[in-house]
Amino acid sequence: MKNKKQTQSSAFEKFASKVSKAAGSTPAFITAFLIVLIWAISGPFFDYSETWQLVINTGTTIITFLMVFLIQKAQNKDSLAIQLKLNELVASNEYSSNSLVDIESMTEEEMIIVQKYYHRLSELAKKDESIRTSHSIAEAHQQHEKKDQNRNKMRTKNNSKKKAQ
């Protein structure tokens, strides 16, 4: 059951989204341009007074201040939606690395390490003869596990030989 706070938040989200979309439209730009043009043309009628300058300065400051928060709210929601969609794609693909699902919670230093790893993968891909060869973090982990298993088998085999001698 929704409480009143959730409904108000939802109404604000809808408002922020609509205002953000409207502010980025061609009619909004034309309107803003016309306002500035009318203000500039009206300058001689007001002798370019301080009040005349104050009107545009105050108006643009207030609008800019409010728009920053509205656009940021809409951007946060859009960014979260995109992140969730990407997480779903990563999680649903059997060949992708699930360690990337929650990458946004990593520190910047951890992300740089992952970025270097993917840079290395791109270098490996360039060396491959086939463009269909795939490299991923999960694949690298599986390769590492296989190598570990092979090393352990070799150690066991060598230890058995030493005991037999």
C-alpha positions, 0 to 999 in steps of 0.5 A: 500500500502506498503512503502519502510520502511515496505519492508526493515523491512520485508526483515530484518525479513526474513533474521533474521529468516533464519540466526536464523534457520541456526545458530541452525542447525547441519551443523552450529554447525559442521562448527563452531566446525571445525573452532575451531578445525582447529584454534587449530591445526594451533596453533603450526604453528603460535607458539601460537602467539598473532595474532593467539589468536586474530584471534579466539577472534575477529572472535567469538566476532564479530559473537556473537555480531551480532548473539545476535541481529539477534536471538533476532529479530527472537525470538521477532517475534516468541514470538509475533506469539505464544502470538497472537495464545494463545490470539485467543484460550483464546478469542474463548473459551467460558469458558476461561477468556477474562481477560487473552487475554492481560495479557502480558501488566500487571505488574509483581505484577499483574501477580503474583496475577493471578498466585496465583489465578491459584494456588488456582484453582489447589488446588480446582481442586485437592479437586473436585471429578471429573476431569471434574470440571472447575474453571476459573477467569470468572467463579469465577466472575459469582459466585461472581455476583450470590452471590451479587444478592442473598445478595441483594435479602436477604437485600430487603426481610429483609428490607421488613419484617422490614417495615411490622413490 
